Amino acid sequence: VPPSCVTSFIIAITCFLAGSWWGISLAKMPVNAGILIAPIVSNALVLLSVIALWQGNKTIFLLNQIVVFLILLIGEHILRPFTQAPPYYRHMRLWVTLTVIVIHVLQLLFSL
């Protein structure tokens, strides 16, 4: 079953938020400072999202996405490259990610 426009957009947002980890970690961390942690975690999150989409259960997909975005949110507050970002950027990412989580929770609640 092909994904709907909404699920395609959800995957696109996941890729964007997780993908930004690559640029931020590569720009902010010296080569010998565990630079691969953020890109590996971000790739794993995108793969989990795609696998959850492929399995075809909307509830599982939405629950997975809520967890993925919570991990992204937590990671941006504990991983070194992100804690060094300017406050305005961290604030904006916090609100974008929280908004996405709330939208997923509401979609999950209305689909039950």
C-alpha angles and dihedrals in degrees: 000000000000115000119257122245089259095053090045089053091048090054090047091053090047090052092047096049094041092041092055086064088070095057096041095048093045092048097043106037130069114239095254096048103088092278093164097062096083096044092047093049092046091051091049091052093051091048091050089051093050092047090049089051093048093052088068103223111124094201093052090045093052093045089049091050092050089054092045092052092045089053090049090049094048092044091054089056099045108030113090101233091057098043087061093057118111114273094243090056094047090048092050092048090048092055095042092051094044090050091051091049092050091049090052093048091050092047089050093049093049092048095055 
